Amino acid sequence: MWLLAKKTHNKKVYIESYGCQMNFADSEIVASILNDDGYKITEVLEEASLVLVNTCAIREKAELTVRKRLEYFNSLKIKKSEMTVGVLGCMAERLKHKFLEEEKIVDLVVGPDAYKDIPNLLKEVASNKRSGQCSIIKR
């Protein structure tokens, strides 16, 4: 008799999408990938151990809104150090050095071509946090 290991969803992810319609579809893909990795989607930001913002570089207002949201997420992260904040999408690719190195406002930046790698990238971020290293992932 084969026993299948049931995935436990003890980790929660909160995803916000801004910009074009493609970003909303991509967020659903990312949610599915993370669900397979044991994450449960939450609509309550304070419950999340992972916060992702899916962004579009085309609309200027989206960039301003995302920056304000990232500042807010960082204020939560001060209180909840185990929280990981990431940016997805085409804006993430365009501004990755600024977000990661200059402003240090995110732990993870993932462009559209690397969504399938997110579970491995999250493990790398967690490992870096445990070792006290900077949690910068470049893709």
Number of C-alpha atoms within 10 A of each C-alpha: 3 4 5 6 6 7 11 12 14 9 17 21 23 21 22 18 23 21 19 15 10 15 21 17 12 17 22 14 14 21 19 15 17 21 18 14 16 17 23 18 19 17 12 10 16 15 15 23 20 20 23 25 22 27 28 25 18 12 13 10 13 18 19 10 12 20 14 12 14 20 13 11 21 19 11 14 17 10 9 13 11 14 21 23 22 25 29 28 26 19 23 26 20 13 14 24 15 13 22 22 12 9 9 15 18 24 22 25 27 25 19 17 10 13 18 14 12 19 17 11 20 18 11 16 20 18 13 16 17 11 10 9 11 13 21 21 18 14 15
